[in-house]
Amino acid sequence: MDFNSHSDRVVTAAVELVNALTPGERRGRPYQPPSDPEERAALARAVWDGESDHTVFTDAELDELADVALRLREVFEAVARGDIDGAAERVNRMLEDTAARPRLARHDGEPWHLHFHSADGGVSAEWGGPCATGLAVVLGGELYDRLGVCTAPGCDRVYVDTSRNGTRRYCSTACQNRVKTAAFRARAHN
């Protein structure tokens, strides 16, 4: 997309949180997030890739992150159904619940950039606030239809379409290839 680097990063983080921490289907198979706290924490740390000070999680905080991921999933699903009003309402609720407030921050030698979380709101606010704000930026612009849920059979992972032409329909190349292979085989048998 290219709203700004931080907005793009938090939208990508929203996608990664949803896909890592919500149950459903992935690439034609049932998907369950790991139940082991260490595995769940490793997935969470990978989402921010060192950009969060929060690297150690309690079980309660991991449950909070899973709840954040479920709420974010609802936004993607609403957009996929064409319910932009519903998606916006969900995002607004998350913004309110997390007390997301923009503030300029500079760290690690980077230039000033926006952070979108309250200073003391816990893990839900620290992670949910920025993700909800990033989705608000997308929903409030012309490219809201770039949020999606994979259309491949047996997959419900989410994505953000950053392609030039905006025609992405799958969460990954693997799902796209599965669909193309199935269509090729169907044509070959007819």
MODELLER restraints for C-alpha pairs under 7 A, 6 or more apart:
rsr = mdl.restraints
at = mdl.atoms
rsr.add(forms.Gaussian(group=physical.xy_distance, feature=features.Distance(at['CA:1:A'], at['CA:8:A']), mean=6.93, stdev=0.5))
rsr.add(forms.Gaussian(group=physical.xy_distance, feature=features.Distance(at['CA:1:A'], at['CA:162:A']), mean=4.92, stdev=0.5))
rsr.add(forms.Gaussian(group=physical.xy_distance, feature=features.Distance(at['CA:2:A'], at['CA:8:A']), mean=6.31, stdev=0.5))
rsr.add(forms.Gaussian(group=physical.xy_distance, feature=features.Distance(at['CA:6:A'], at['CA:114:A']), mean=6.98, stdev=0.5))
rsr.add(forms.Gaussian(group=physical.xy_distance, feature=features.Distance(at['CA:7:A'], at['CA:134:A']), mean=5.06, stdev=0.5))
rsr.add(forms.Gaussian(group=physical.xy_distance, feature=features.Distance(at['CA:10:A'], at['CA:130:A']), mean=6.02, stdev=0.5))
rsr.add(forms.Gaussian(group=physical.xy_distance, feature=features.Distance(at['CA:10:A'], at['CA:131:A']), mean=5.10, stdev=0.5))
rsr.add(forms.Gaussian(group=physical.xy_distance, feature=features.Distance(at['CA:10:A'], at['CA:134:A']), mean=5.60, stdev=0.5))
rsr.add(forms.Gaussian(group=physical.xy_distance, feature=features.Distance(at['CA:11:A'], at['CA:131:A']), mean=5.85, stdev=0.5))
rsr.add(forms.Gaussian(group=physical.xy_distance, feature=features.Distance(at['CA:11:A'], at['CA:134:A']), mean=5.16, stdev=0.5))
rsr.add(forms.Gaussian(group=physical.xy_distance, feature=features.Distance(at['CA:11:A'], at['CA:135:A']), mean=6.04, stdev=0.5))
rsr.add(forms.Gaussian(group=physical.xy_distance, feature=features.Distance(at['CA:13:A'], at['CA:47:A']), mean=5.69, stdev=0.5))
rsr.add(forms.Gaussian(group=physical.xy_distance, feature=features.Distance(at['CA:13:A'], at['CA:48:A']), mean=6.69, stdev=0.5))
rsr.add(forms.Gaussian(group=physical.xy_distance, feature=features.Distance(at['CA:13:A'], at['CA:131:A']), mean=6.79, stdev=0.5))
rsr.add(forms.Gaussian(group=physical.xy_distance, feature=features.Distance(at['CA:14:A'], at['CA:72:A']), mean=6.76, stdev=0.5))
rsr.add(forms.Gaussian(group=physical.xy_distance, feature=features.Distance(at['CA:14:A'], at['CA:131:A']), mean=5.24, stdev=0.5))
rsr.add(forms.Gaussian(group=physical.xy_distance, feature=features.Distance(at['CA:15:A'], at['CA:158:A']), mean=6.03, stdev=0.5))
rsr.add(forms.Gaussian(group=physical.xy_distance, feature=features.Distance(at['CA:15:A'], at['CA:159:A']), mean=5.80, stdev=0.5))
rsr.add(forms.Gaussian(group=physical.xy_distance, feature=features.Distance(at['CA:16:A'], at['CA:47:A']), mean=6.02, stdev=0.5))
rsr.add(forms.Gaussian(group=physical.xy_distance, feature=features.Distance(at['CA:17:A'], at['CA:47:A']), mean=6.63, stdev=0.5))
rsr.add(forms.Gaussian(group=physical.xy_distance, feature=features.Distance(at['CA:17:A'], at['CA:69:A']), mean=5.50, stdev=0.5))
rsr.add(forms.Gaussian(group=physical.xy_distance, feature=features.Distance(at['CA:18:A'], at['CA:69:A']), mean=4.64, stdev=0.5))
rsr.add(forms.Gaussian(group=physical.xy_distance, feature=features.Distance(at['CA:18:A'], at['CA:70:A']), mean=6.65, stdev=0.5))
rsr.add(forms.Gaussian(group=physical.xy_distance, feature=features.Distance(at['CA:18:A'], at['CA:72:A']), mean=6.58, stdev=0.5))
rsr.add(forms.Gaussian(group=physical.xy_distance, feature=features.Distance(at['CA:18:A'], at['CA:73:A']), mean=5.80, stdev=0.5))
rsr.add(forms.Gaussian(group=physical.xy_distance, feature=features.Distance(at['CA:19:A'], at['CA:157:A']), mean=5.51, stdev=0.5))
rsr.add(forms.Gaussian(group=physical.xy_distance, feature=features.Distance(at['CA:19:A'], at['CA:158:A']), mean=6.48, stdev=0.5))
rsr.add(forms.Gaussian(group=physical.xy_distance, feature=features.Distance(at['CA:20:A'], at['CA:33:A']), mean=6.29, stdev=0.5))
rsr.add(forms.Gaussian(group=physical.xy_distance, feature=features.Distance(at['CA:20:A'], at['CA:43:A']), mean=6.69, stdev=0.5))
rsr.add(forms.Gaussian(group=physical.xy_distance, feature=features.Distance(at['CA:21:A'], at['CA:33:A']), mean=5.22, stdev=0.5))
rsr.add(forms.Gaussian(group=physical.xy_distance, feature=features.Distance(at['CA:21:A'], at['CA:66:A']), mean=5.47, stdev=0.5))
rsr.add(forms.Gaussian(group=physical.xy_distance, feature=features.Distance(at['CA:21:A'], at['CA:69:A']), mean=6.18, stdev=0.5))
rsr.add(forms.Gaussian(group=physical.xy_distance, feature=features.Distance(at['CA:22:A'], at['CA:33:A']), mean=6.18, stdev=0.5))
rsr.add(forms.Gaussian(group=physical.xy_distance, feature=features.Distance(at['CA:22:A'], at['CA:66:A']), mean=6.74, stdev=0.5))
rsr.add(forms.Gaussian(group=physical.xy_distance, feature=features.Distance(at['CA:22:A'], at['CA:69:A']), mean=6.39, stdev=0.5))
rsr.add(forms.Gaussian(group=physical.xy_distance, feature=features.Distance(at['CA:22:A'], at['CA:70:A']), mean=6.15, stdev=0.5))
rsr.add(forms.Gaussian(group=physical.xy_distance, feature=features.Distance(at['CA:23:A'], at['CA:31:A']), mean=5.44, stdev=0.5))
rsr.add(forms.Gaussian(group=physical.xy_distance, feature=features.Distance(at['CA:23:A'], at['CA:32:A']), mean=4.61, stdev=0.5))
rsr.add(forms.Gaussian(group=physical.xy_distance, feature=features.Distance(at['CA:23:A'], at['CA:33:A']), mean=5.92, stdev=0.5))
rsr.add(forms.Gaussian(group=physical.xy_distance, feature=features.Distance(at['CA:24:A'], at['CA:30:A']), mean=5.88, stdev=0.5))
rsr.add(forms.Gaussian(group=physical.xy_distance, feature=features.Distance(at['CA:24:A'], at['CA:31:A']), mean=5.12, stdev=0.5))
rsr.add(forms.Gaussian(group=physical.xy_distance, feature=features.Distance(at['CA:24:A'], at['CA:32:A']), mean=6.65, stdev=0.5))
rsr.add(forms.Gaussian(group=physical.xy_distance, feature=features.Distance(at['CA:24:A'], at['CA:156:A']), mean=6.36, stdev=0.5))
rsr.add(forms.Gaussian(group=physical.xy_distance, feature=features.Distance(at['CA:25:A'], at['CA:31:A']), mean=4.82, stdev=0.5))
rsr.add(forms.Gaussian(group=physical.xy_distance, feature=features.Distance(at['CA:25:A'], at['CA:154:A']), mean=5.71, stdev=0.5))
rsr.add(forms.Gaussian(group=physical.xy_distance, feature=features.Distance(at['CA:25:A'], at['CA:155:A']), mean=4.61, stdev=0.5))
rsr.add(forms.Gaussian(group=physical.xy_distance, feature=features.Distance(at['CA:25:A'], at['CA:156:A']), mean=5.43, stdev=0.5))
rsr.add(forms.Gaussian(group=physical.xy_distance, feature=features.Distance(at['CA:26:A'], at['CA:154:A']), mean=6.59, stdev=0.5))
rsr.add(forms.Gaussian(group=physical.xy_distance, feature=features.Distance(at['CA:26:A'], at['CA:155:A']), mean=4.51, stdev=0.5))
rsr.add(forms.Gaussian(group=physical.xy_distance, feature=features.Distance(at['CA:26:A'], at['CA:156:A']), mean=6.34, stdev=0.5))
rsr.add(forms.Gaussian(group=physical.xy_distance, feature=features.Distance(at['CA:26:A'], at['CA:157:A']), mean=6.20, stdev=0.5))
rsr.add(forms.Gaussian(group=physical.xy_distance, feature=features.Distance(at['CA:27:A'], at['CA:154:A']), mean=6.27, stdev=0.5))
rsr.add(forms.Gaussian(group=physical.xy_distance, feature=features.Distance(at['CA:27:A'], at['CA:155:A']), mean=5.24, stdev=0.5))
rsr.add(forms.Gaussian(group=physical.xy_distance, feature=features.Distance(at['CA:27:A'], at['CA:175:A']), mean=5.72, stdev=0.5))
rsr.add(forms.Gaussian(group=physical.xy_distance, feature=features.Distance(at['CA:28:A'], at['CA:153:A']), mean=6.50, stdev=0.5))
rsr.add(forms.Gaussian(group=physical.xy_distance, feature=features.Distance(at['CA:28:A'], at['CA:154:A']), mean=4.03, stdev=0.5))
rsr.add(forms.Gaussian(group=physical.xy_distance, feature=features.Distance(at['CA:28:A'], at['CA:155:A']), mean=5.57, stdev=0.5))
rsr.add(forms.Gaussian(group=physical.xy_distance, feature=features.Distance(at['CA:29:A'], at['CA:154:A']), mean=6.25, stdev=0.5))
rsr.add(forms.Gaussian(group=physical.xy_distance, feature=features.Distance(at['CA:34:A'], at['CA:40:A']), mean=5.85, stdev=0.5))
rsr.add(forms.Gaussian(group=physical.xy_distance, feature=features.Distance(at['CA:37:A'], at['CA:59:A']), mean=6.63, stdev=0.5))
rsr.add(forms.Gaussian(group=physical.xy_distance, feature=features.Distance(at['CA:41:A'], at['CA:57:A']), mean=6.40, stdev=0.5))
rsr.add(forms.Gaussian(group=physical.xy_distance, feature=features.Distance(at['CA:41:A'], at['CA:62:A']), mean=6.97, stdev=0.5))
rsr.add(forms.Gaussian(group=physical.xy_distance, feature=features.Distance(at['CA:45:A'], at['CA:55:A']), mean=6.11, stdev=0.5))
rsr.add(forms.Gaussian(group=physical.xy_distance, feature=features.Distance(at['CA:61:A'], at['CA:123:A']), mean=6.29, stdev=0.5))
rsr.add(forms.Gaussian(group=physical.xy_distance, feature=features.Distance(at['CA:64:A'], at['CA:124:A']), mean=6.01, stdev=0.5))
rsr.add(forms.Gaussian(group=physical.xy_distance, feature=features.Distance(at['CA:65:A'], at['CA:124:A']), mean=6.29, stdev=0.5))
rsr.add(forms.Gaussian(group=physical.xy_distance, feature=features.Distance(at['CA:68:A'], at['CA:124:A']), mean=6.50, stdev=0.5))
rsr.add(forms.Gaussian(group=physical.xy_distance, feature=features.Distance(at['CA:68:A'], at['CA:128:A']), mean=5.81, stdev=0.5))
rsr.add(forms.Gaussian(group=physical.xy_distance, feature=features.Distance(at['CA:75:A'], at['CA:87:A']), mean=4.66, stdev=0.5))
rsr.add(forms.Gaussian(group=physical.xy_distance, feature=features.Distance(at['CA:75:A'], at['CA:90:A']), mean=6.31, stdev=0.5))
rsr.add(forms.Gaussian(group=physical.xy_distance, feature=features.Distance(at['CA:75:A'], at['CA:91:A']), mean=6.92, stdev=0.5))
rsr.add(forms.Gaussian(group=physical.xy_distance, feature=features.Distance(at['CA:76:A'], at['CA:147:A']), mean=6.03, stdev=0.5))
rsr.add(forms.Gaussian(group=physical.xy_distance, feature=features.Distance(at['CA:76:A'], at['CA:148:A']), mean=5.72, stdev=0.5))
rsr.add(forms.Gaussian(group=physical.xy_distance, feature=features.Distance(at['CA:76:A'], at['CA:149:A']), mean=6.49, stdev=0.5))
rsr.add(forms.Gaussian(group=physical.xy_distance, feature=features.Distance(at['CA:76:A'], at['CA:158:A']), mean=6.80, stdev=0.5))
rsr.add(forms.Gaussian(group=physical.xy_distance, feature=features.Distance(at['CA:77:A'], at['CA:149:A']), mean=6.46, stdev=0.5))
rsr.add(forms.Gaussian(group=physical.xy_distance, feature=features.Distance(at['CA:78:A'], at['CA:84:A']), mean=6.47, stdev=0.5))
rsr.add(forms.Gaussian(group=physical.xy_distance, feature=features.Distance(at['CA:78:A'], at['CA:86:A']), mean=6.15, stdev=0.5))
rsr.add(forms.Gaussian(group=physical.xy_distance, feature=features.Distance(at['CA:78:A'], at['CA:87:A']), mean=5.19, stdev=0.5))
rsr.add(forms.Gaussian(group=physical.xy_distance, feature=features.Distance(at['CA:79:A'], at['CA:87:A']), mean=6.07, stdev=0.5))
rsr.add(forms.Gaussian(group=physical.xy_distance, feature=features.Distance(at['CA:79:A'], at['CA:145:A']), mean=6.78, stdev=0.5))
rsr.add(forms.Gaussian(group=physical.xy_distance, feature=features.Distance(at['CA:79:A'], at['CA:147:A']), mean=6.64, stdev=0.5))
rsr.add(forms.Gaussian(group=physical.xy_distance, feature=features.Distance(at['CA:79:A'], at['CA:148:A']), mean=6.70, stdev=0.5))
rsr.add(forms.Gaussian(group=physical.xy_distance, feature=features.Distance(at['CA:80:A'], at['CA:148:A']), mean=5.34, stdev=0.5))
rsr.add(forms.Gaussian(group=physical.xy_distance, feature=features.Distance(at['CA:80:A'], at['CA:149:A']), mean=6.13, stdev=0.5))
rsr.add(forms.Gaussian(group=physical.xy_distance, feature=features.Distance(at['CA:88:A'], at['CA:139:A']), mean=6.80, stdev=0.5))
rsr.add(forms.Gaussian(group=physical.xy_distance, feature=features.Distance(at['CA:91:A'], at['CA:132:A']), mean=5.60, stdev=0.5))
rsr.add(forms.Gaussian(group=physical.xy_distance, feature=features.Distance(at['CA:91:A'], at['CA:136:A']), mean=6.38, stdev=0.5))
rsr.add(forms.Gaussian(group=physical.xy_distance, feature=features.Distance(at['CA:94:A'], at['CA:129:A']), mean=6.99, stdev=0.5))
rsr.add(forms.Gaussian(group=physical.xy_distance, feature=features.Distance(at['CA:94:A'], at['CA:132:A']), mean=6.24, stdev=0.5))
rsr.add(forms.Gaussian(group=physical.xy_distance, feature=features.Distance(at['CA:95:A'], at['CA:129:A']), mean=5.92, stdev=0.5))
rsr.add(forms.Gaussian(group=physical.xy_distance, feature=features.Distance(at['CA:95:A'], at['CA:132:A']), mean=6.12, stdev=0.5))
rsr.add(forms.Gaussian(group=physical.xy_distance, feature=features.Distance(at['CA:95:A'], at['CA:133:A']), mean=6.82, stdev=0.5))
rsr.add(forms.Gaussian(group=physical.xy_distance, feature=features.Distance(at['CA:98:A'], at['CA:121:A']), mean=6.85, stdev=0.5))
rsr.add(forms.Gaussian(group=physical.xy_distance, feature=features.Distance(at['CA:98:A'], at['CA:124:A']), mean=6.63, stdev=0.5))
rsr.add(forms.Gaussian(group=physical.xy_distance, feature=features.Distance(at['CA:98:A'], at['CA:125:A']), mean=4.41, stdev=0.5))
rsr.add(forms.Gaussian(group=physical.xy_distance, feature=features.Distance(at['CA:98:A'], at['CA:128:A']), mean=6.64, stdev=0.5))
rsr.add(forms.Gaussian(group=physical.xy_distance, feature=features.Distance(at['CA:98:A'], at['CA:129:A']), mean=5.31, stdev=0.5))
rsr.add(forms.Gaussian(group=physical.xy_distance, feature=features.Distance(at['CA:99:A'], at['CA:118:A']), mean=5.84, stdev=0.5))
rsr.add(forms.Gaussian(group=physical.xy_distance, feature=features.Distance(at['CA:99:A'], at['CA:125:A']), mean=6.91, stdev=0.5))
rsr.add(forms.Gaussian(group=physical.xy_distance, feature=features.Distance(at['CA:100:A'], at['CA:116:A']), mean=5.45, stdev=0.5))
rsr.add(forms.Gaussian(group=physical.xy_distance, feature=features.Distance(at['CA:100:A'], at['CA:117:A']), mean=4.54, stdev=0.5))
rsr.add(forms.Gaussian(group=physical.xy_distance, feature=features.Distance(at['CA:100:A'], at['CA:118:A']), mean=5.40, stdev=0.5))
rsr.add(forms.Gaussian(group=physical.xy_distance, feature=features.Distance(at['CA:100:A'], at['CA:125:A']), mean=6.90, stdev=0.5))
rsr.add(forms.Gaussian(group=physical.xy_distance, feature=features.Distance(at['CA:100:A'], at['CA:129:A']), mean=4.83, stdev=0.5))
rsr.add(forms.Gaussian(group=physical.xy_distance, feature=features.Distance(at['CA:101:A'], at['CA:116:A']), mean=5.28, stdev=0.5))
rsr.add(forms.Gaussian(group=physical.xy_distance, feature=features.Distance(at['CA:101:A'], at['CA:117:A']), mean=5.59, stdev=0.5))
rsr.add(forms.Gaussian(group=physical.xy_distance, feature=features.Distance(at['CA:101:A'], at['CA:118:A']), mean=5.81, stdev=0.5))
rsr.add(forms.Gaussian(group=physical.xy_distance, feature=features.Distance(at['CA:102:A'], at['CA:114:A']), mean=6.13, stdev=0.5))
rsr.add(forms.Gaussian(group=physical.xy_distance, feature=features.Distance(at['CA:102:A'], at['CA:115:A']), mean=5.65, stdev=0.5))
rsr.add(forms.Gaussian(group=physical.xy_distance, feature=features.Distance(at['CA:102:A'], at['CA:116:A']), mean=4.51, stdev=0.5))
rsr.add(forms.Gaussian(group=physical.xy_distance, feature=features.Distance(at['CA:102:A'], at['CA:117:A']), mean=6.84, stdev=0.5))
rsr.add(forms.Gaussian(group=physical.xy_distance, feature=features.Distance(at['CA:103:A'], at['CA:114:A']), mean=5.51, stdev=0.5))
rsr.add(forms.Gaussian(group=physical.xy_distance, feature=features.Distance(at['CA:103:A'], at['CA:115:A']), mean=5.39, stdev=0.5))
rsr.add(forms.Gaussian(group=physical.xy_distance, feature=features.Distance(at['CA:103:A'], at['CA:116:A']), mean=6.48, stdev=0.5))
rsr.add(forms.Gaussian(group=physical.xy_distance, feature=features.Distance(at['CA:104:A'], at['CA:112:A']), mean=6.07, stdev=0.5))
rsr.add(forms.Gaussian(group=physical.xy_distance, feature=features.Distance(at['CA:104:A'], at['CA:113:A']), mean=5.36, stdev=0.5))
rsr.add(forms.Gaussian(group=physical.xy_distance, feature=features.Distance(at['CA:104:A'], at['CA:114:A']), mean=4.59, stdev=0.5))
rsr.add(forms.Gaussian(group=physical.xy_distance, feature=features.Distance(at['CA:104:A'], at['CA:115:A']), mean=6.07, stdev=0.5))
rsr.add(forms.Gaussian(group=physical.xy_distance, feature=features.Distance(at['CA:105:A'], at['CA:112:A']), mean=5.47, stdev=0.5))
rsr.add(forms.Gaussian(group=physical.xy_distance, feature=features.Distance(at['CA:105:A'], at['CA:113:A']), mean=5.54, stdev=0.5))
rsr.add(forms.Gaussian(group=physical.xy_distance, feature=features.Distance(at['CA:105:A'], at['CA:114:A']), mean=6.11, stdev=0.5))
rsr.add(forms.Gaussian(group=physical.xy_distance, feature=features.Distance(at['CA:105:A'], at['CA:115:A']), mean=6.34, stdev=0.5))
rsr.add(forms.Gaussian(group=physical.xy_distance, feature=features.Distance(at['CA:106:A'], at['CA:112:A']), mean=4.70, stdev=0.5))
rsr.add(forms.Gaussian(group=physical.xy_distance, feature=features.Distance(at['CA:106:A'], at['CA:113:A']), mean=6.45, stdev=0.5))
rsr.add(forms.Gaussian(group=physical.xy_distance, feature=features.Distance(at['CA:115:A'], at['CA:130:A']), mean=6.96, stdev=0.5))
rsr.add(forms.Gaussian(group=physical.xy_distance, feature=features.Distance(at['CA:116:A'], at['CA:129:A']), mean=5.93, stdev=0.5))
rsr.add(forms.Gaussian(group=physical.xy_distance, feature=features.Distance(at['CA:116:A'], at['CA:130:A']), mean=4.67, stdev=0.5))
rsr.add(forms.Gaussian(group=physical.xy_distance, feature=features.Distance(at['CA:116:A'], at['CA:133:A']), mean=6.58, stdev=0.5))
rsr.add(forms.Gaussian(group=physical.xy_distance, feature=features.Distance(at['CA:117:A'], at['CA:125:A']), mean=5.81, stdev=0.5))
rsr.add(forms.Gaussian(group=physical.xy_distance, feature=features.Distance(at['CA:117:A'], at['CA:126:A']), mean=5.28, stdev=0.5))
rsr.add(forms.Gaussian(group=physical.xy_distance, feature=features.Distance(at['CA:117:A'], at['CA:129:A']), mean=5.01, stdev=0.5))
rsr.add(forms.Gaussian(group=physical.xy_distance, feature=features.Distance(at['CA:117:A'], at['CA:130:A']), mean=5.76, stdev=0.5))
rsr.add(forms.Gaussian(group=physical.xy_distance, feature=features.Distance(at['CA:118:A'], at['CA:125:A']), mean=6.36, stdev=0.5))
rsr.add(forms.Gaussian(group=physical.xy_distance, feature=features.Distance(at['CA:118:A'], at['CA:126:A']), mean=6.86, stdev=0.5))
rsr.add(forms.Gaussian(group=physical.xy_distance, feature=features.Distance(at['CA:138:A'], at['CA:144:A']), mean=5.16, stdev=0.5))
rsr.add(forms.Gaussian(group=physical.xy_distance, feature=features.Distance(at['CA:146:A'], at['CA:160:A']), mean=5.50, stdev=0.5))
rsr.add(forms.Gaussian(group=physical.xy_distance, feature=features.Distance(at['CA:146:A'], at['CA:161:A']), mean=4.77, stdev=0.5))
rsr.add(forms.Gaussian(group=physical.xy_distance, feature=features.Distance(at['CA:146:A'], at['CA:166:A']), mean=6.56, stdev=0.5))
rsr.add(forms.Gaussian(group=physical.xy_distance, feature=features.Distance(at['CA:147:A'], at['CA:159:A']), mean=6.07, stdev=0.5))
rsr.add(forms.Gaussian(group=physical.xy_distance, feature=features.Distance(at['CA:147:A'], at['CA:160:A']), mean=4.63, stdev=0.5))
rsr.add(forms.Gaussian(group=physical.xy_distance, feature=features.Distance(at['CA:147:A'], at['CA:161:A']), mean=6.37, stdev=0.5))
rsr.add(forms.Gaussian(group=physical.xy_distance, feature=features.Distance(at['CA:148:A'], at['CA:158:A']), mean=5.64, stdev=0.5))
rsr.add(forms.Gaussian(group=physical.xy_distance, feature=features.Distance(at['CA:148:A'], at['CA:159:A']), mean=5.40, stdev=0.5))
rsr.add(forms.Gaussian(group=physical.xy_distance, feature=features.Distance(at['CA:148:A'], at['CA:160:A']), mean=6.25, stdev=0.5))
rsr.add(forms.Gaussian(group=physical.xy_distance, feature=features.Distance(at['CA:149:A'], at['CA:156:A']), mean=5.84, stdev=0.5))
rsr.add(forms.Gaussian(group=physical.xy_distance, feature=features.Distance(at['CA:149:A'], at['CA:157:A']), mean=5.83, stdev=0.5))
rsr.add(forms.Gaussian(group=physical.xy_distance, feature=features.Distance(at['CA:149:A'], at['CA:158:A']), mean=4.28, stdev=0.5))
rsr.add(forms.Gaussian(group=physical.xy_distance, feature=features.Distance(at['CA:149:A'], at['CA:159:A']), mean=6.23, stdev=0.5))
rsr.add(forms.Gaussian(group=physical.xy_distance, feature=features.Distance(at['CA:150:A'], at['CA:156:A']), mean=5.38, stdev=0.5))
rsr.add(forms.Gaussian(group=physical.xy_distance, feature=features.Distance(at['CA:150:A'], at['CA:157:A']), mean=5.62, stdev=0.5))
rsr.add(forms.Gaussian(group=physical.xy_distance, feature=features.Distance(at['CA:150:A'], at['CA:158:A']), mean=5.86, stdev=0.5))
rsr.add(forms.Gaussian(group=physical.xy_distance, feature=features.Distance(at['CA:150:A'], at['CA:169:A']), mean=5.84, stdev=0.5))
rsr.add(forms.Gaussian(group=physical.xy_distance, feature=features.Distance(at['CA:150:A'], at['CA:170:A']), mean=4.34, stdev=0.5))
rsr.add(forms.Gaussian(group=physical.xy_distance, feature=features.Distance(at['CA:150:A'], at['CA:171:A']), mean=5.02, stdev=0.5))
rsr.add(forms.Gaussian(group=physical.xy_distance, feature=features.Distance(at['CA:151:A'], at['CA:169:A']), mean=5.84, stdev=0.5))
rsr.add(forms.Gaussian(group=physical.xy_distance, feature=features.Distance(at['CA:151:A'], at['CA:170:A']), mean=5.78, stdev=0.5))
rsr.add(forms.Gaussian(group=physical.xy_distance, feature=features.Distance(at['CA:152:A'], at['CA:170:A']), mean=6.37, stdev=0.5))
rsr.add(forms.Gaussian(group=physical.xy_distance, feature=features.Distance(at['CA:152:A'], at['CA:175:A']), mean=6.03, stdev=0.5))
rsr.add(forms.Gaussian(group=physical.xy_distance, feature=features.Distance(at['CA:152:A'], at['CA:179:A']), mean=6.31, stdev=0.5))
rsr.add(forms.Gaussian(group=physical.xy_distance, feature=features.Distance(at['CA:157:A'], at['CA:171:A']), mean=6.04, stdev=0.5))
rsr.add(forms.Gaussian(group=physical.xy_distance, feature=features.Distance(at['CA:158:A'], at['CA:171:A']), mean=5.90, stdev=0.5))
rsr.add(forms.Gaussian(group=physical.xy_distance, feature=features.Distance(at['CA:159:A'], at['CA:171:A']), mean=5.26, stdev=0.5))
rsr.add(forms.Gaussian(group=physical.xy_distance, feature=features.Distance(at['CA:161:A'], at['CA:168:A']), mean=5.77, stdev=0.5))
rsr.add(forms.Gaussian(group=physical.xy_distance, feature=features.Distance(at['CA:170:A'], at['CA:176:A']), mean=5.82, stdev=0.5))
